[in-house]
Amino acid sequence: MRYVAVIFWAVCLGQVAGFIGGALNQQTFSPSQTMIVTVVFAIIFSIIPLLLDSDKKNRA
């Protein structure tokens, strides 16, 4: 459930950041492109703690 919440909030905040970033750069806002980038980064940031935690367990 934790990962679902992380992806949900990443999508919400990613869309807001994409909209604001597009407005600041005077570019059109593309929700589909922003969604793809947001989901990819949310998955990456969800996997990194798992990899770091497993490395810590292997050392002990």
Long-range contacts (C-beta under 8 A, 24 or more apart in sequence): 3-46, 6-42, 6-45, 6-46, 7-39, 7-42, 7-43, 7-46, 10-38, 10-39, 10-41, 10-42, 10-45, 11-35, 11-38, 11-39, 11-42, 14-38, 14-41, 14-42
